[in-house]
Amino acid sequence: MRQILRVVFGVLLIGFASAEAEEIEIHAMSFNIRLGVAKDGPNRWDLRKELVFDVLRDHQPDVVGVQEAWQIQIDALSAAFPGFGMIGRSRRENPEEGEWCPIFYRKDKFEVVSEGTFWLSDTPDKEGTMSWGNRIPRICTWGRFKDKKSGRTFFLYNTHFDHQSQPSREKSAVLCLERIAARKPADEAAIFMGDLNAGENNLAIKTLGKSLRDTFGELHPGVKLRGTFGGWKGRSDGNRIDYIYVSPKGWKIVEAAILRDHSADNRYPSDHYPVNAKLILE
């Protein structure tokens, strides 16, 4: 009887160890979808939203950090993709007014353990605040997600740095790193993504690179045409300003790409290109 119990106990231990060591593939995407209230003529939201939907249908991400999303766009995405859940709020004091940095996630694969939003300012927990020369509030929305199959968890942060103030970009990078470092558990794997409005030689980007791994930069250091702002015209020169980073440990970067998808008549879903990364949570 004791021998049988030892065998059963050993099998259980092996099973637990296998579950803990199970690798999980996560397809992450960051996508500035251009604010839906902009007067963009032939590129306005109602004329290009299906192109945005096509990107998600074609690439099938598991998690998507969206920038410049307004309520009409969030509602449209939620209606088009009922299999996605969403976390976030707007950057204004009113939680539903203006731009969001929401995170969409596959409900069949993940559940939300905790979530929040902080402001890129000297008072990050006070709604709508600005401190560093930016004329509009800037935020970072985050979530801790649990893989339903394995029970393993990870953090994801989605942000949009200021487009005008360099001090704001630099201090935003420092604040985001501080918040990532303060996550609990502190050793849990994390993803950080967004439109950072800064090229690879910018001090804000260099600061992030000291603590995080740049997925595209790590896999494609020699690629010359790496711009992520296409300006509706399919440009690939210029700076890479959209990024997906991961924490130093816990991830295998399988793939990273700039997605220059467009229609047959050369219409683009946004003035930015989405970027993606296929990751394995080891």
PyMOL commands that set and color helices and strands:
alter all, ss='L'
color gray80, all
select helices_A, chain A and resi 2-21+41-43+45-59+71-80+166-181+203-209+215-219
alter helices_A, ss='H'
color red, helices_A
select strands_A, chain A and resi 24-32+63-67+84-87+103-106+110-119+139-147+153-160+190-195+213-214+242-246+251-258+275-281
alter strands_A, ss='S'
color yellow, strands_A
deselect
rebuild
show_as cartoon
